[in-house]
Each structure stands twice: as C-alpha cells, then as structure tokens.
Amino acid sequence: MPQLPPCYGIIPARYESSRFPGKPLADILGRPMFWHVYQRAIQCPLLGRVVLATDDHRIYNAACRYNVPVVMTAADHASGTDRVLEAAEQLGVPQDAVVANIQGDEPLLAPEMLTELLEPFADPAIRVTTLASRIDAAQAAGPDQVKVVWTKRGGALYFSRAAIPYDRDGGPGLYWGHVGLYAFRMETLRRFVALGPSELETRERLEQLRLLENDIPIYVVPTTHRTCGVDRPEDVDKVIARLSENP
C-alpha cells in the first residue's frame, strides 16, 4: 500500500481584515476563534504537526496563553499561502512533505475534511488538493461563494465567482462550491509563491487560478461535510448558535 508523506497543518492568522479586523481573536464561547480551529485540526490523525502562523503580537501572545504552537511571520504577505510558506520554512518542513493550508476563520471545521484533503497524496502524482461540496442555485448565484468544475479524474478545470457551469437550456443547475482548504507538496508550495499573481487570479481574485494558469493540476475531492466560515462580525453569532446546538 502506498504511504502518505509527512503532513503538516498551518493555520494562517492575519490581524488586519477589511471586513473584520482582529478576526482570529473573535471570542467564541470564551476562547479565541483560532483556538477552535486548532482544536479541530489536531483531531485529524494524518497531521503530524499543526501550527498557527501570524503577523501580529496580539495573536501570538494569545496563542501562547492557550498553548497553541505559533510562529511569527512577516506582515507584508500578499496572501495566506505566502504566510504558510514562510511558516513551513521556519519549521524546516522537508521537500517531500505535504502542507495543509487550514483557514483560520473556520471554527466549525470537521477534522474528517482534513483527512479527505490529505489522503490523495498517497499517489505521488498528486501535487495540490482542495475540497468541494454540493450547493444549490441560490448559493451559486452569489460571488462570495466560489464555484468549481473538474474532470472525471478529479482535476480542476476552473474556479469562478460566476455560476459555473452555465446551463444554456435553463435546467435546475448542479453546482459545486469550493471549500477553501488546500494541501500542497512542499516543492509545489514554493513554486506557487515564486510564480507571483497571474492574470486570471487577479481578475477573479482567486489565487488558486495561479496554479491552473501555470499548468499545475489541482485535485478536487468532493465532501459532504459543511463548514460555517466567519467573514464578518455577525457570522460569529451563527457559529455560537451551531456550537450551542452541537458542542
């Protein structure tokens, strides 16, 4: 049986956010949001190590108080993926290892989603993975929900803020929403950052398009698990309500 390479989880946690400054520190049932993400991530049996990566001393100090492993990174990274690479290099992640970029605003993350994300790396041909879940037409209509289409073998064809695929005959529409979790082989993560922003990435404001434009395949894994991300302050109440129903 093929074996998985060593797997690391890195949670980028930036303080500045146009819609929600200080989001990683948002209080959820008496604990900062990043703590909830970390506690769920470490339940994935495939991750040998999980670390928070931040650019802010307030988040760094809070992580130390709650015994969450943390590294300090530069404040001028263009994306969370750039921050993940710096953290991985600080940790000395080997070239053949896999690094999962775990979004720091997903306090309801199911650990099983990380398992789904990492299992394909038993195939040495897989370079990058991500997840997708079924959504309805109403969800697909909004630009905040990114959509994805892929080949029969699982290779991503395109990601878009538009509702894809377009049904010319006006059918009910079958859509897959992109779930913003990624895992990279370390050498592919380095290449991704070195390439710099691409044209489609800039137009759609979707960094994963950088990979597709440079012929780096992304393997898409369907998942039935649902998350409840925090984009704005009012989303915290939704998360608290969900946690109160299902601690």
Salt bridges, closest charged atoms under 4 A:
ASP55 OD2 - ARG83 NH2 3.92
ASP56 OD2 - ARG58 NH2 2.84
GLU86 OE1 - HIS77 NE2 2.55
GLU89 OE2 - ARG190 NE 3.29
ASP105 OD2 - LYS23 NZ 3.04
ASP144 OD2 - ARG232 NH2 3.75
ASP169 OD1 - ARG168 NE 3.88
GLU187 OE2 - ARG127 NH2 1.86
GLU201 OE1 - ARG210 NE 2.88
ASP235 OD1 - LYS238 NZ 3.39
